[in-house]
Amino acid sequence: WTSTKKSIFWSDEMKIPLFIGEYHSVHVGAKDDLPILVKDALSATYPFFLGYNFFEFSVRYDKGGSEKKFGMFGYGDCPLLDMNYSGMVYTIWDLVPAPDKYGYPLSMALSHAYGKGSNLPKLRKAPCLEETLGVS
């Protein structure tokens, strides 16, 4: 038996679903934190909680400071190609998994949170890694 938590979001008179659009706590270990959020989103105890979106995909090198703590993937040291976008040329770098505060890869923590059947992104080896390091 599961009781529904009382909430200003969910009552007989009003039902407002809740979704966390940008979630990433840099103060706790993601491996332990993210499964709790998934469990809560699936629980009948919180019928208003639809889930969360992990923030964010790549490290924000452009913002610097504390913003660099966010991002599931950082840029590696291998330039893949140059891309022309609106008259500006940007170098596209390979991706490397970024760690949480305890060094655990965030991409693995997110996959772990969703459990059996979830897959990690497949990162292809960059050509320059093959050329310079003999890695394939």
C-alpha positions in Angstrom: 0.0 0.0 0.0 1.4 3.4 -1.0 -0.1 6.6 0.2 0.0 9.7 -2.0 1.9 12.6 -0.5 0.0 15.7 0.2 1.0 18.4 -2.2 0.0 21.8 -3.5 0.5 20.3 -6.9 -2.0 17.4 -6.6 -5.4 17.6 -4.8 -9.0 16.8 -5.5 -9.5 20.3 -6.8 -6.3 20.7 -8.8 -3.8 18.5 -10.5 -0.6 20.1 -11.7 2.1 17.8 -13.0 5.7 18.7 -12.1 8.8 18.1 -14.2 12.3 19.2 -13.3 13.7 20.6 -16.5 17.3 21.0 -15.5 18.6 18.7 -12.8 22.2 18.1 -11.8 23.4 18.3 -8.3 27.2 18.9 -8.0 27.0 18.5 -4.2 26.3 14.7 -4.1 27.4 11.6 -5.9 25.3 11.1 -9.1 25.4 7.3 -8.8 23.5 7.4 -5.5 21.4 10.5 -6.3 19.9 9.8 -9.7 18.3 6.4 -8.9 16.3 8.1 -6.1 14.9 10.6 -8.6 13.9 7.9 -11.0 12.3 5.9 -8.2 10.3 8.9 -7.1 9.2 9.7 -10.6 7.8 6.1 -10.9 6.3 6.0 -7.5 2.5 6.3 -6.9 3.4 8.3 -3.8 4.2 11.3 -6.1 1.6 11.1 -8.9 2.4 14.8 -9.8 6.1 14.1 -10.4 6.7 13.3 -14.1 10.5 13.1 -13.9 13.5 15.2 -14.7 15.9 16.1 -17.5 19.6 15.7 -16.7 21.5 19.1 -17.1 23.4 19.2 -19.2 24.9 17.3 -22.1 28.3 18.9 -22.4 30.5 20.9 -20.1 30.0 24.7 -20.5 33.6 25.7 -21.2 32.3 28.9 -22.8 30.8 30.1 -19.5 33.6 29.1 -17.2 33.6 29.3 -13.4 31.1 27.1 -11.6 29.3 26.4 -14.8 32.1 24.1 -15.8 30.9 21.7 -13.1 27.9 20.8 -15.2 27.8 18.5 -18.2 27.8 14.8 -18.7 30.5 14.9 -21.3 33.6 17.0 -21.6 35.7 17.7 -24.7 38.7 15.5 -25.3 42.0 16.6 -26.8 41.3 15.3 -30.3 39.9 17.8 -32.9 37.5 15.8 -35.2 36.7 18.5 -37.8 36.0 22.2 -38.3 32.4 23.3 -38.8 31.3 26.5 -40.5 28.2 27.8 -38.7 26.8 31.2 -39.7 30.1 32.4 -41.0 32.1 31.3 -37.9 34.3 28.3 -37.9 34.2 26.0 -34.8 36.4 23.0 -34.0 34.4 19.9 -33.1 36.2 17.9 -30.4 35.8 14.3 -29.3 33.8 13.6 -26.2 35.0 12.1 -22.9 32.7 11.1 -20.0 32.7 13.8 -17.2 32.9 12.6 -13.6 30.7 13.5 -10.6 32.3 14.9 -7.4 33.6 11.4 -6.5 35.1 10.7 -9.9 32.2 8.4 -11.1 31.4 8.9 -14.8 28.1 10.8 -15.1 27.0 8.9 -18.2 27.4 5.6 -16.2 25.5 7.1 -13.3 22.5 8.1 -15.5 22.5 4.6 -17.2 22.7 3.0 -13.7 19.7 5.1 -12.5 17.5 3.8 -15.3 18.6 0.2 -14.7 18.4 -2.9 -16.8 18.0 -2.3 -20.5 19.4 1.2 -20.6 22.5 1.7 -22.7 25.4 4.1 -22.5 26.0 6.3 -25.5 28.5 4.7 -27.9 31.4 7.0 -28.3 33.4 6.3 -31.4 37.1 6.5 -31.2 38.5 9.6 -32.8 40.7 9.3 -35.9 43.5 11.4 -34.4 43.6 9.0 -31.4 44.3 6.1 -33.8 47.0 8.1 -35.6 48.8 9.6 -32.6 48.2 6.9 -29.9 47.6 3.7 -31.9 44.1 3.4 -30.3 41.2 2.2 -32.3 
